Amino acid sequence: MEQLIYAAVIGAFIGLILHYVLPARHLTGLFLLPAIGAAATCAAWTASVWAGLKLDGGWIWVVSLGAATVAS
C-alpha cells in the first residue's frame, strides 16, 4: 500500500510542473495544482484498486498519473 504514497507524491509533482508550464499561473496559488494532482491520483488509484487492477501492474500507474495530469 505504500505505492499509493509514492503515486500521490508523483501526482503532486506533476501538478507543480503544470503550475509553471500552464499560462496564467498568477491567478492560482502555488499549492493548488499540486493538491489537485495528489487528490486526483489518490482517487484514481482507489477506483483502480476497486476495479480490480493489480498493485504491481503498470496500468494502475498510467491511470492514476493520467488522472493527475488531466485534473491539474
N, C-alpha and C positions, 0 to 999 in steps of 0.2 A: 504494500500500500504506500510505501514511501515514494513510489514513482509518481503519485499524484502531486506530491510536494515539488518534485523536480519539474513536472509539467506546468504547475502553477507559476513557478519562478520563470520558466522559459516564456510562458504566456504573458507575464508581466513585462519581461524584457522585450518581447515583440511589440507590446503596447508602447513602451518607452521609445523604441526605434521609430514607430509610426508617429509618435508625437513630434519628432524632429523632422520627419520626412514629409508629412502632410502639410498643406498650406493652412494659414490662419491659426497657427498654434498659439498665438497670443490671446485667443478667445477662450481657451480652456486652461485649467490648472495643470501643473506638471504631473500630478499623480492620477489624473482622471483616466487617461487611456491605459496606463499600466493596470489600474484597478479593474477596468472593464475587461482587459485581456486576461487577467488572472481569474476573474469570475466566470468568464465565458469558457475558459479552459476547464475549470473545475466542473461546471455544469455539463459540458460536452463529455468529459471523462466519465462522470457519473452516469449519464444517459447511455454511453457506450458500454459501460460495465453491465448495466441493467439489460441492454440489448443482447448481451452475450459475447461481446468481443473479448478476446483473451488479453490479459495484462501484459504478456510478453510478446504480443503481436505488434506489427508495425502500424496497422490501420487505426488503432486507438490513438496513437500519436498524431497521425495525419488528420484525423477528425478533430481532435482536441485543439491542436495548434492551428488548424484551419479555421476553427470557430473563433479563436483569439484574434486571428488576422482579420476576419470578416467583421467581427463585432467592434474591434478597435477602429 
